[in-house]
Structure formats: C-alpha cells, structure tokens
Amino acid sequence: LYYHFPSKEDLYAQLHDAAVASLIAQVEAAVAGEGEPWTRLAKAASVHLEAILKRDENALLVMTPLSRGLDGVRDRIIARRDAYEELFRSIIADLDLDPGVDRGLFRLQL
C-alpha cells in the first residue's frame, strides 16, 4: 500500500478525487444540451439523489463526513467537494428566482 501511496490519508484523498470526478461527470452528462434552467436543476438533482439512493460507492464516499486524521489531505478533499458544489451553484445561478430568495440557502436545502 505504501509503495503506491505515501499514507492512508493520501489513498483516501485519491479515492475521494475519483468519486467526485465521477459524480461531476454524471451530472454534467445529465444536463448537457439542456437549455431550460429548471430542467437542468431537476436532472442534476435526480443524478445526485439516484447516486445516494442506489448507495453508489462514489456518492457515499463524497457524502461521508470528514473524520479525524485527514489533516494532511483535508484541504484537497474540501476543494474537490467545492468543485461539485460549484456545479450546482452554476445551475442555480441561471434560475429565475424571486429577488428575495437566497440562492445559497436554496442550494443547501436541495
């Protein structure tokens, strides 16, 4: 194990990177070519929920709370999660919402 990875934490980070990349690719494929913002959101949310409900190993790895002992790779893991969340931020940014709606809270409620 340590021949290929400097530490268990690095192995976890590598797996996490691959899992997030897979989820991003699935969401991007689902919304590709769709111009209507609400349909894009519905498709993206559907992919996200299907991954969780099917107990997809990628989704489970991404959704697992960070545990102790990951200090060396914590920033890397958070950056990858931020990239996934940014995909949803960009979809929500295109929605025609009432001016009083907080888009950040809207995203978190999803």
C-alpha positions as CSV (number, residue, x, y, z in Angstrom):
1,L,0.0,0.0,0.0
2,Y,2.7,2.5,1.0
3,Y,4.6,1.7,-2.2
4,H,1.8,3.4,-4.2
5,F,0.5,5.9,-1.7
6,P,2.5,7.9,0.9
7,S,-0.2,7.4,3.5
8,K,-3.7,6.1,4.2
9,E,-4.9,9.7,4.1
10,D,-3.5,10.1,0.6
11,L,-5.2,6.9,-0.5
12,Y,-8.5,8.2,0.8
13,A,-7.9,11.5,-1.0
14,Q,-7.2,9.7,-4.3
15,L,-10.4,7.7,-3.9
16,H,-12.3,10.8,-3.0
17,D,-11.0,12.7,-6.0
18,A,-12.1,9.9,-8.3
19,A,-15.5,9.7,-6.7
20,V,-16.1,13.4,-7.0
21,A,-14.9,13.4,-10.6
22,S,-17.4,10.6,-11.4
23,L,-20.3,12.4,-9.9
24,I,-19.4,15.7,-11.7
25,A,-19.2,13.8,-15.0
26,Q,-22.6,12.2,-14.3
27,V,-24.3,15.5,-13.5
28,E,-22.6,17.2,-16.5
29,A,-23.7,14.5,-18.8
30,A,-27.3,14.7,-17.5
31,V,-27.6,18.5,-18.1
32,A,-25.6,18.6,-21.3
33,G,-27.5,20.2,-24.1
34,E,-30.4,21.2,-21.8
35,G,-31.1,24.9,-22.0
36,E,-34.0,25.3,-19.6
37,P,-32.6,26.1,-16.2
38,W,-35.3,24.4,-14.1
39,T,-35.0,21.2,-16.2
40,R,-31.2,21.3,-15.7
41,L,-31.7,21.6,-12.0
42,A,-34.2,18.7,-12.0
43,K,-31.8,16.5,-14.0
44,A,-28.8,17.4,-11.8
45,A,-30.7,16.8,-8.6
46,S,-32.0,13.5,-10.0
47,V,-28.5,12.2,-10.7
48,H,-27.4,13.3,-7.2
49,L,-30.3,11.6,-5.5
50,E,-30.1,8.4,-7.6
51,A,-26.4,8.1,-6.6
52,I,-27.3,8.4,-2.9
53,L,-30.4,6.2,-3.0
54,K,-28.7,3.4,-5.0
55,R,-25.9,3.6,-2.4
56,D,-23.4,4.4,-5.2
57,E,-19.9,4.0,-3.7
58,N,-18.9,7.3,-5.2
59,A,-21.7,9.2,-3.6
60,L,-21.2,7.5,-0.3
61,L,-17.5,8.4,-0.3
62,V,-18.2,12.0,-1.2
63,M,-21.1,12.4,1.3
64,T,-19.2,10.8,4.2
65,P,-18.3,13.4,6.8
66,L,-14.5,14.1,7.2
67,S,-13.1,12.2,10.1
68,R,-10.1,13.0,12.2
69,G,-6.7,12.1,10.9
70,L,-7.1,13.6,7.5
71,D,-5.4,16.9,8.2
72,G,-2.7,16.3,5.5
73,V,-5.4,16.0,2.8
74,R,-8.3,17.9,4.3
75,D,-7.8,20.9,2.0
76,R,-7.6,18.8,-1.1
77,I,-10.8,16.9,-0.2
78,I,-12.7,20.2,0.6
79,A,-11.5,21.7,-2.7
80,R,-12.9,18.7,-4.6
81,R,-16.2,18.9,-2.8
82,D,-16.3,22.6,-3.5
83,A,-15.9,21.8,-7.2
84,Y,-19.0,19.5,-7.1
85,E,-21.0,22.1,-5.2
86,E,-19.9,24.8,-7.7
87,L,-21.6,22.8,-10.4
88,F,-24.9,23.1,-8.6
89,R,-24.2,26.8,-7.8
90,S,-23.8,27.5,-11.5
91,I,-27.1,25.7,-12.3
92,I,-28.9,27.6,-9.6
93,A,-27.4,30.9,-10.7
94,D,-29.3,30.5,-14.0
95,L,-32.7,30.0,-12.3
96,D,-35.4,32.7,-12.4
97,L,-36.0,33.1,-8.7
98,D,-37.7,35.9,-6.8
99,P,-35.1,38.6,-5.8
100,G,-35.6,37.8,-2.1
101,V,-34.5,34.1,-2.5
102,D,-31.1,33.4,-1.1
103,R,-29.5,31.1,-3.7
104,G,-27.0,29.7,-1.2
105,L,-29.7,28.6,1.1
106,F,-31.8,27.3,-1.8
107,R,-28.9,25.1,-2.9
108,L,-28.3,23.9,0.7
109,Q,-32.0,22.9,1.0
110,L,-31.7,20.8,-2.1
